[in-house]
Amino acid sequence: MCPAPTNDSTERGYIIPIGGGEDRVKEMQIHRRFVELSGGADADIVVIPTASMLEATGPDYNRIFSELGAGKVDFLPIARRTDCDNPKYASMLDNATGIFITGGNQLRLSAILGGTLVAQKIRRRNAAGVPVAGTSAGASIMSEHMVAGGSSNAAPAAGHVTLAPGMGLTNAVIIDQHFTERNRLGRLLTASSFNPFLIGLGIDEDTAAFIGPNNVLEVVGSGSVTVVDASQLTHSSMWDAREGEALSLLGLRLDVLGEGCRYDLAGRMAYPPDGHLVFCSLPAASDQEADAQQKQ
């Protein structure tokens, strides 16, 4: 599933996957920036708490965004697929200037929303310039290929990750969340090995990747975003590995981005925060130069 097409005069809205466990009490910098992108005092934010089984999830995010100055906030109490046909919900999404998808169970989210009018509205509104944010499960479902489950704290191996269709807001990346906290590097590497075209994004808790319409992401939050680029693989054993067998993946590139770092998804290049120096590799000293340095 590809992202919905944009009009020639319209830029696509931000896509904001969040690694879960975001600060909801103190600085709330991720939520604050989302509210600003959604219009601030003029914002009309719609929260989709479908992934969660907790009744308090929707009202809790309503409170957060209202406290941060959003003009209007409401949530869609979607608990079954038939709820997605409600014309009132479609109208709310048509008027939304920001859409937020909460955490919970990503398979519950995809099983209920997948292929429905609500899912179509979310994709079309993002193509029309509306920012869409999602935390934890809400982050995973944003990509075309969704990490639905798998082994944490394990080396990359065949069968250690389960994929399912996502919402398709982007087809350039595959996203995993609670990344460092649950030691999910192995399963993201495994997921990336299925198709090296995809860029793997491992997003820590209280951390977000703000992906702009120019396909450049910026890291916001207290953790990091791990970027796995498998496009230059020289060898992969994924295609003939047996279930549980450790994978060989040669030629991977991995970047770890802290707050303020940026990554160009089209150019596959990482950049430090503004104002920071970029370190370039220098040619190795000759033997004579090395001897002279040792004598000094």
Secondary structure, DSSP 4 states (H G I P E B T S, - for coil): -PPPPPPTT-PPPPEEEE-S---SSS--HHHHHHHHHHTGGG-EEEEE-TT---TTHHHHHHHHHHHTT-SEEEE----SGGGGG-HHHHHHHHH-SEEEE--S-HHHHHHHHTTSHHHHHHHHHHHTT--EEEETHHHHTTBSEEEEEE-SSS--BTTSEEEEE---SBSSEEEEESTTTTT-HHHHHHHHHH-TTSEEEEE-TTEEEEE-TTSEEEEEESS-EEEEE-TT-SEE-GGGPPTTPBP-EES-EEEEE-TT-EEETTTTEEEPPTTPPPP-PPPPPPHHHHHHHHH-
